[in-house]
Amino acid sequence: MGEMVRPGGRVYTVERLEALGSKAKETIERLGYDDVVEVVVADGSLGLPEHAPYDRITVAAAAPGVPKPLEEQLADGGRMLVPVGGQGYQDLTLVTRRGDKLERTGLGGVVFVPLIGQHGYRG
């Protein structure tokens, strides 16, 4: 799905598929980053509310809209990049939280694989 970064630099990466999550965890451990990066196998469209708020969220799969749970987990001043649109073409969208307001800025066209999950495309 992508990464979520908490204040202080802790990074959570969420993968939907167990095999890919296991491979990512092995690689992160082998490179010595397991003290700052945690791999979680879950529905990435839901985020990880237990560790929120996040300074940065990067979604590495296309969503039909900005997932509401991810908006809610964004810290004040935090930013999220998410490709939004159909499964063949999306607009890379920057979402910035300013207090209770969310600013959205389109950064241009991109093509990503679909985000599968409750707040993405159904798998």
PyMOL commands that set and color helices and strands:
alter all, ss='L'
color gray80, all
select helices_A, chain A and resi 18-31+44-46+49-51+68-72
alter helices_A, ss='H'
color red, helices_A
select strands_A, chain A and resi 2-5+11-15+37-41+54-59+74-85+90-98+101-110
alter strands_A, ss='S'
color yellow, strands_A
deselect
rebuild
show_as cartoon
